Amino acid sequence: MSILDMFDSGFKKRNQDHFAAIVRIAMSDGVITDDERTFLHRLAARLDITEAEYKAILKDYKSHPINPPTSYDLRLERLYDLARMVYADHVLGEKQTAILERLGIGLGFSTGNIHYVVDKALKLVNAGVDRDNFIDEIKNMNR
């Protein structure tokens, strides 16, 4: 096995674990709504998760380890990616915001300020900021 193969398989596994963690959040109320399913399909495509892998993860999402981001910057990077995915079709409603809030809590953001963080994140994504500026803006909102 080459170094590239080992990197690719590790990257693929991390994406699957990340996807399974999001499925776990979506399933926290016992059901995946149509809106959540649409979001999961989009997310799976962006994470290069095949249809077979998608179905297997939905069936057995609890078997994947939860690997929450270990640093605030990594949480912000994931929030940026998720906010971009939620807002990808430029249609945003209460359901999309609620999904992102649940995902944000799953990433480790406080329930006390998740509404504010998500609102700021979506405004920044709508404004077209890049990842680095997004991270700086979110970090600076508490100052």
Backbone bond lengths (Angstrom), bond angles and torsions (degrees), N, CA, C in turn:
res aa  C-N    CA-C-N  psi(-1)  N-CA   C-N-CA  omega(-1)  CA-C   N-CA-C  phi
1 M - - - 1.453 - - 1.530 108.33 -
2 S 1.305 115.54 131.93 1.459 120.27 -179.12 1.527 110.67 -81.57
3 I 1.327 114.95 166.29 1.469 120.70 176.57 1.523 109.72 -59.66
4 L 1.325 116.77 -41.39 1.459 120.86 -179.79 1.527 110.59 -61.36
5 D 1.326 117.47 -41.83 1.465 120.66 178.84 1.522 111.05 -63.28
6 M 1.338 116.55 -41.10 1.459 119.78 179.22 1.526 110.54 -65.53
7 F 1.325 116.96 -40.48 1.461 120.58 178.28 1.521 109.93 -64.39
8 D 1.339 116.34 -47.03 1.460 120.47 -179.21 1.519 112.06 -61.00
9 S 1.336 117.57 -41.49 1.456 119.61 -178.81 1.531 110.59 -69.76
10 G 1.336 118.36 -36.75 1.458 121.28 176.96 1.511 111.50 -66.89
11 F 1.325 116.99 -40.98 1.459 122.44 178.77 1.526 109.50 -64.69
12 K 1.323 116.19 -43.36 1.465 121.97 -179.84 1.532 110.17 -62.47
13 K 1.335 116.32 -44.44 1.462 121.12 -179.80 1.531 110.51 -64.07
14 R 1.322 117.20 -41.76 1.464 120.55 178.49 1.532 110.44 -62.35
15 N 1.332 116.95 -41.81 1.464 120.62 177.76 1.524 111.16 -62.68
16 Q 1.337 116.28 -41.41 1.462 119.79 179.04 1.527 110.86 -64.77
17 D 1.328 116.53 -42.77 1.464 120.15 178.41 1.526 111.26 -64.24
18 H 1.333 116.66 -40.44 1.467 121.52 178.03 1.535 109.35 -63.07
19 F 1.324 116.39 -44.70 1.458 121.00 178.77 1.528 110.74 -62.84
20 A 1.327 117.35 -43.64 1.464 121.11 179.86 1.528 110.92 -62.77
21 A 1.327 117.57 -36.37 1.462 120.75 177.39 1.525 110.54 -64.36
22 I 1.315 116.97 -38.12 1.467 120.58 178.82 1.528 109.90 -70.51
23 V 1.332 117.18 -37.58 1.464 120.57 175.18 1.521 109.29 -61.78
24 R 1.326 116.82 -40.92 1.467 121.44 179.02 1.531 109.98 -59.42
25 I 1.309 117.59 -41.10 1.465 121.52 178.59 1.525 109.73 -66.49
26 A 1.331 115.79 -43.80 1.469 119.75 179.18 1.528 110.59 -61.99
27 M 1.330 117.11 -33.41 1.460 121.64 -178.39 1.526 112.84 -86.43
28 S 1.314 117.63 2.46 1.469 120.18 -175.69 1.523 112.50 -60.46
29 D 1.332 117.30 -24.96 1.460 119.95 177.08 1.529 111.65 -100.20
30 G 1.331 117.06 8.65 1.459 121.51 174.83 1.515 116.05 90.74
31 V 1.319 116.94 -4.78 1.462 119.50 -177.80 1.523 109.92 -148.50
32 I 1.321 115.10 148.56 1.464 120.26 173.68 1.521 106.88 -104.10
33 T 1.319 116.19 117.38 1.463 121.16 -179.63 1.528 109.96 -74.40
34 D 1.310 116.14 168.33 1.468 120.44 177.58 1.527 110.91 -59.96
35 D 1.335 116.71 -40.49 1.467 120.19 178.89 1.528 110.95 -64.07
36 E 1.319 116.01 -42.90 1.463 119.45 178.35 1.522 110.88 -64.69
37 R 1.339 116.67 -40.21 1.463 120.99 179.23 1.532 110.58 -62.68
38 T 1.311 117.02 -41.74 1.463 121.15 177.34 1.521 109.98 -60.94
39 F 1.328 115.90 -45.26 1.460 120.69 178.15 1.529 110.33 -61.37
40 L 1.324 117.37 -44.82 1.466 121.13 -179.28 1.525 111.64 -62.59
41 H 1.321 117.31 -38.94 1.474 120.40 177.12 1.528 110.47 -62.13
42 R 1.316 116.47 -44.59 1.464 120.44 178.50 1.516 111.35 -63.15
43 L 1.324 115.46 -44.06 1.450 120.58 -179.89 1.524 111.01 -63.89
44 A 1.316 117.26 -43.95 1.466 120.95 178.93 1.527 110.92 -58.78
45 A 1.317 116.32 -41.88 1.469 119.82 179.34 1.528 110.78 -63.55
46 R 1.321 116.59 -41.48 1.467 119.77 -179.11 1.525 112.85 -71.07
47 L 1.329 116.43 -24.70 1.458 120.61 179.42 1.534 112.05 -94.99
48 D 1.332 116.56 8.28 1.469 122.24 -179.51 1.522 112.45 57.70
49 I 1.303 116.08 42.97 1.460 121.96 176.94 1.520 107.31 -97.70
50 T 1.333 115.54 123.22 1.461 120.60 -177.24 1.529 110.18 -70.67
51 E 1.315 115.57 166.79 1.466 120.62 178.46 1.531 110.57 -61.11
52 A 1.325 116.78 -41.18 1.470 120.61 179.48 1.536 110.46 -64.70
53 E 1.327 116.79 -42.57 1.463 120.50 177.74 1.525 110.52 -64.95
54 Y 1.327 116.31 -40.37 1.463 122.50 178.58 1.524 110.21 -56.96
55 K 1.331 115.82 -50.12 1.464 120.72 -178.63 1.532 111.18 -64.00
56 A 1.334 115.76 -41.39 1.473 119.78 179.80 1.525 111.25 -64.40
57 I 1.317 116.79 -40.52 1.466 120.38 179.88 1.528 110.30 -67.96
58 L 1.336 117.96 -42.21 1.462 120.15 177.92 1.527 110.97 -60.21
59 K 1.320 115.99 -38.50 1.456 120.86 -177.94 1.522 111.72 -71.19
60 D 1.337 117.26 -35.71 1.456 120.91 -172.13 1.534 111.46 -137.38
61 Y 1.320 116.95 49.40 1.467 121.44 -175.41 1.520 112.61 -65.30
62 K 1.323 118.05 -25.51 1.463 120.53 -177.99 1.527 113.12 -72.55
63 S 1.340 116.83 -14.47 1.465 118.86 -179.56 1.531 112.22 -79.90
64 H 1.321 117.04 -10.85 1.464 121.20 178.24 1.520 109.74 -89.72
65 P 1.318 116.86 136.50 1.465 118.74 179.92 1.525 111.08 -69.70
66 I 1.325 114.70 147.68 1.463 119.18 174.59 1.519 106.73 -87.53
67 N 1.300 116.20 121.73 1.457 121.91 -179.99 1.523 108.81 -118.10
68 P 1.332 116.98 77.43 1.462 118.07 -179.31 1.523 110.17 -66.34
69 P 1.299 116.10 151.08 1.469 119.11 177.83 1.525 110.13 -57.44
70 T 1.312 115.16 140.06 1.455 120.23 -175.13 1.518 113.26 -88.77
71 S 1.304 117.71 -14.03 1.461 119.82 -179.45 1.525 109.80 -131.23
72 Y 1.310 114.40 160.25 1.467 120.48 178.78 1.526 110.94 -61.38
73 D 1.325 117.19 -40.19 1.464 120.42 179.20 1.526 111.57 -62.29
74 L 1.333 117.17 -40.70 1.467 119.75 178.37 1.526 111.24 -67.04
75 R 1.338 116.74 -37.49 1.475 119.09 175.05 1.517 110.67 -61.73
76 L 1.334 116.28 -41.02 1.465 120.04 179.59 1.526 110.98 -66.61
77 E 1.324 117.53 -37.63 1.464 120.48 177.26 1.528 110.61 -62.46
78 R 1.326 116.33 -44.26 1.469 119.16 178.46 1.519 111.05 -66.83
79 L 1.320 117.40 -38.95 1.466 120.38 176.87 1.522 110.26 -61.28
80 Y 1.310 116.55 -41.75 1.465 121.19 177.59 1.527 110.15 -59.01
81 D 1.339 116.60 -49.46 1.467 120.35 -179.88 1.521 111.17 -61.06
82 L 1.322 117.27 -44.04 1.463 120.99 -179.54 1.520 111.88 -66.51
83 A 1.323 116.87 -41.72 1.468 120.11 178.53 1.521 110.40 -62.41
84 R 1.324 116.78 -40.08 1.464 120.15 177.32 1.522 111.22 -63.96
85 M 1.336 117.45 -38.82 1.465 120.58 179.33 1.518 111.29 -69.20
86 V 1.333 116.27 -43.29 1.464 119.91 179.22 1.520 110.23 -61.91
87 Y 1.318 116.91 -37.18 1.458 121.54 -176.24 1.533 112.85 -95.55
88 A 1.331 117.55 8.53 1.468 121.56 -173.51 1.524 113.07 -58.33
89 D 1.326 117.70 -36.99 1.463 119.33 -178.51 1.530 112.08 -91.58
90 H 1.335 116.92 7.35 1.471 123.75 177.56 1.519 113.09 59.36
91 V 1.326 115.86 21.61 1.452 120.90 173.99 1.519 105.83 -117.99
92 L 1.304 115.13 118.01 1.451 119.31 -175.70 1.516 109.16 -127.84
93 G 1.293 115.74 129.17 1.455 120.61 178.07 1.510 110.30 -135.25
94 E 1.317 114.68 -174.29 1.462 119.68 -178.84 1.524 111.20 -60.82
95 K 1.334 117.34 -36.60 1.462 120.32 -177.56 1.523 111.04 -66.46
96 Q 1.321 117.50 -42.54 1.464 120.67 179.44 1.520 110.55 -64.84
97 T 1.321 116.07 -40.39 1.461 120.61 178.72 1.525 109.89 -64.96
98 A 1.318 116.97 -42.40 1.469 120.77 179.70 1.527 110.66 -63.36
99 I 1.322 117.14 -40.62 1.464 120.68 178.15 1.519 109.56 -61.95
100 L 1.321 116.89 -45.61 1.465 120.17 -179.01 1.537 110.60 -65.47
101 E 1.310 117.82 -35.62 1.464 120.14 177.10 1.521 110.38 -64.13
102 R 1.324 117.58 -42.70 1.469 120.45 178.27 1.525 110.44 -63.66
103 L 1.310 116.53 -41.93 1.463 120.10 178.38 1.524 110.63 -65.05
104 G 1.329 116.36 -39.34 1.462 120.71 178.89 1.525 112.08 -62.69
105 I 1.314 116.30 -40.32 1.466 120.13 176.72 1.529 109.27 -65.03
106 G 1.345 116.25 -40.37 1.456 120.15 176.91 1.518 112.93 -63.08
107 L 1.323 116.65 -28.89 1.465 121.00 177.49 1.525 111.89 -76.94
108 G 1.318 116.76 -14.42 1.458 119.75 177.57 1.510 115.38 112.32
109 F 1.331 118.01 8.01 1.455 120.00 176.23 1.523 108.98 -76.91
110 S 1.296 116.69 150.13 1.455 123.42 -176.73 1.524 111.51 -68.12
111 T 1.337 115.30 140.25 1.466 119.28 175.94 1.522 111.38 -66.84
112 G 1.322 116.48 -23.74 1.461 120.87 -179.12 1.510 114.44 -68.78
113 N 1.340 117.43 -28.39 1.462 118.72 -178.69 1.525 113.48 -126.34
114 I 1.330 117.49 14.52 1.468 119.74 -176.25 1.531 112.01 -62.62
115 H 1.317 118.16 -36.00 1.477 120.06 179.27 1.529 109.98 -61.39
116 Y 1.307 115.79 -44.44 1.463 121.33 -179.30 1.527 111.20 -66.28
117 V 1.324 116.94 -44.02 1.465 121.92 -179.56 1.528 110.36 -63.08
118 V 1.320 117.30 -46.50 1.462 121.39 -178.95 1.526 110.71 -66.27
119 D 1.317 117.03 -42.26 1.468 119.93 177.73 1.526 110.46 -58.65
120 K 1.320 116.23 -46.70 1.473 121.06 178.65 1.526 110.56 -63.42
121 A 1.331 117.19 -43.16 1.466 121.23 -179.48 1.522 110.91 -60.48
122 L 1.311 117.10 -45.27 1.470 120.32 -178.56 1.530 111.62 -67.97
123 K 1.324 117.22 -36.99 1.469 119.82 176.60 1.530 110.54 -64.18
124 L 1.328 116.42 -40.44 1.466 119.76 179.64 1.531 111.26 -66.95
125 V 1.326 116.72 -42.39 1.467 120.06 178.15 1.525 110.02 -64.15
126 N 1.319 116.74 -41.91 1.463 120.61 177.78 1.525 111.19 -60.75
127 A 1.331 116.54 -34.60 1.464 121.01 179.93 1.531 111.99 -77.76
128 G 1.340 116.45 -8.20 1.459 119.95 176.06 1.516 115.45 82.24
129 V 1.338 117.33 21.97 1.464 118.59 -179.72 1.522 110.53 -68.91
130 D 1.323 116.42 151.99 1.458 120.37 177.65 1.530 109.50 -83.39
131 R 1.329 116.01 173.36 1.457 122.08 -175.23 1.528 112.51 -57.20
132 D 1.310 117.28 -46.82 1.462 120.46 -177.07 1.527 112.04 -63.37
133 N 1.325 116.76 -43.78 1.462 119.81 178.17 1.532 111.61 -67.85
134 F 1.328 115.52 -35.76 1.461 120.40 176.49 1.530 109.71 -57.86
135 I 1.329 115.74 -49.92 1.469 120.87 -178.82 1.524 110.47 -60.87
136 D 1.327 117.04 -45.21 1.465 120.50 179.31 1.523 111.66 -61.21
137 E 1.335 116.55 -44.41 1.468 120.53 -178.69 1.528 112.38 -63.97
138 I 1.335 116.29 -42.98 1.473 119.06 179.43 1.525 110.14 -66.04
139 K 1.320 116.78 -42.30 1.462 119.99 178.57 1.533 110.93 -61.61
140 N 1.323 117.44 -38.40 1.462 122.06 -175.97 1.519 113.69 -79.91
141 M 1.315 118.92 -10.94 1.467 120.02 -177.03 1.518 111.50 -72.06
142 N 1.308 118.19 -17.57 1.460 120.93 178.84 1.511 113.01 -94.07
143 R 1.307 117.66 2.24 1.475 121.14 -178.10 1.494 110.77 -94.94
